[in-house]
Amino acid sequence: MEFISSNLQYILTGISVGGQYALIAIGYTMVYGILRLINFAHGDIFMAAGFMMVYLSATLPMYIALPLVVLITVLLGFVVERVAYKPLRNAPRMSIMISAIGVSYFLQNLAWYVTSGLAKQYPAIPWISDSISIGPATTKIVTVITPLLTIVLVTALVLLIKHTKIGMAMRAVSRDFETSQCMGIKINFVISITFIIGSFLAAVGSLLYFSNYPTVTPISGAMPGLKAFVAAVFGGIGSIPGAVVGAFIIGICENIIKGLGWTTFSDAFTFALLIIILVAKPTGLFGEKMTDKV
């Protein structure tokens, strides 16, 4: 109890950051589940949402800027899929991966050009940026609502996948891409919906993340994106619950490490964890062992 009391600030921050990583990680795990592709541009879409908020909030009221940021981020994810991935649907997997890396660098360099490489201050969002006291810890309201909002969004997503026609189609495509196509499932529509959902969650994650860390740079999406990817692998890439659990574990552990005074090693811990999990259990905590058809 003494440990929890003395480190409550870091535990709360860890839970909050874990929720933000989870929202990004779901995008990785959904795209991989259907396309067997790591969307390396996903972290940069998260970063782009941050810059959109900076510029839109400077010219529009907050109640218009917030939904507009989410809408444009969703549109960006859709366009990326249509322009960079759809034409390569039947290409070798390596070609699609190179395209994903290219999109990532394109978005980063576009951000460098638009912002001249200058860091931008993220606007304070009313209410969620206010401070609140929980026991001996003082934190922002966003820290408290992030895990709750993450659970609500993940529950809604699971219900969508389990109990709707589009969810059934997504499950079928993730199981057998070719057979689903032969059975009349609109593959391109399913893939577009997957990117739209992933981009929506990345936009929400961006709003929450930059409310806590209010400096946006062209490489702001790199480290959260990598950690979210590690969370997806840790939980079992392709598994939504696994990505969420992995994200919360990583967020809490890295912030406790900071609380112990080992801030320098907090990022190293995440990637060391990735190596350990790949060696000990390559499919992750909740991942299913895939068998290749002959």
Secondary structure, DSSP 8 states (H G I E B T S, - for coil): -HHHHHTHHHHHHHHHHHHHHHHHHHHHHHHHHHH----TTHHHHHHHHHHHHHHHHHHS-HHHHHHHHHHHHHHHHHHHIIIIIGGGTTS-HHHHHHHHHHHHHHHHHHHHHHHTT--EE----TTTTSEEEETTEEEEHHHHHHHHHHHHHHHHHHHHHHHSHHHHHHHHHHH-HHHHHHTT--HHHHHHHHHHHHHHHHHHHHHHHHHHS-EE-TTTTHHHHHHHHHHHHHH-TT-HHHHHHHHHHHHHHHHHHHHTT-GGGHHHHHHHHHHHHHHH-TT-SS--------
